[in-house]
C-alpha cells in the first residue's frame, strides 16, 4: 500500500448555513427566521463568527500557556 502524505494546509472547516438546520427546527422558528431581514441575519451570523474567532484565540492562548 502506497503511503501518501496529505498536507493540512488549505483544509478549511465546511461552511454551514442556517438553511441547513431548517428541517431540524420547529416550523414557527423557521418562519420567524425567514421573516427576519437579510441584514439582521447577516449581522447575527457575523457576531457568531466573531465569537468563534475569539474563542479559538482564547483556546490558543490557554494551550500556549499550558506548554
NUKOL-346412 format. One record per residue (C-alpha): residue number from 1; residue in one letter; chain; y, x, z. Coordinates in steps of 0.2 Angstrom, whole numbers, plus 2048, in hexadecimal, padded with zeros to 3 digits. Layout:
# residues N
k/r/c/c2/c1/c3
NUM/A/A/Y/X/Z;
...
//
This chain:
# residues 67
k/r/c/c2/c1/c3
1/X/A/800/800/800;
2/X/A/811/807/7FB;
3/X/A/81D/80A/809;
4/X/A/82E/803/805;
5/X/A/83E/806/80F;
6/X/A/84A/7F8/80F;
7/X/A/85C/7FB/813;
8/X/A/864/7EF/81F;
9/X/A/875/7F3/817;
10/X/A/87C/7E4/80E;
11/X/A/870/7D8/817;
12/X/A/87B/7C9/81E;
13/X/A/877/7BA/828;
14/X/A/874/7AB/81E;
15/X/A/883/79F/81C;
16/X/A/880/78F/825;
17/X/A/88B/780/821;
18/X/A/88E/771/82B;
19/X/A/886/766/81E;
20/X/A/876/76F/821;
21/X/A/875/766/832;
22/X/A/87A/754/82D;
23/X/A/868/74E/82C;
24/X/A/865/754/83E;
25/X/A/874/74B/845;
26/X/A/878/739/84A;
27/X/A/87F/72F/83B;
28/X/A/88F/72B/845;
29/X/A/892/73D/848;
30/X/A/88F/741/836;
31/X/A/89B/734/831;
32/X/A/8A8/73A/83D;
33/X/A/8A6/74C/836;
34/X/A/8A8/745/824;
35/X/A/8B8/73C/829;
36/X/A/8C0/74C/830;
37/X/A/8CC/755/825;
38/X/A/8C6/764/81B;
39/X/A/8D4/76E/824;
40/X/A/8CE/769/835;
41/X/A/8BC/76D/831;
42/X/A/8C1/77E/82A;
43/X/A/8CC/782/839;
44/X/A/8BD/77D/845;
45/X/A/8B1/788/83A;
46/X/A/8BD/796/83B;
47/X/A/8BE/795/84E;
48/X/A/8AB/795/84F;
49/X/A/8AB/7A5/844;
50/X/A/8B8/7AD/84F;
51/X/A/8AE/7A9/85F;
52/X/A/89E/7B0/857;
53/X/A/8A8/7C0/852;
54/X/A/8AF/7C2/863;
55/X/A/89E/7BF/86B;
56/X/A/896/7CC/860;
57/X/A/8A4/7D8/864;
58/X/A/8A1/7D5/877;
59/X/A/88E/7D8/875;
60/X/A/891/7E8/86C;
61/X/A/89C/7EE/87A;
62/X/A/890/7E9/887;
63/X/A/882/7F2/87D;
64/X/A/88C/802/87C;
65/X/A/890/802/88E;
66/X/A/87E/800/893;
67/X/A/879/810/889;
//
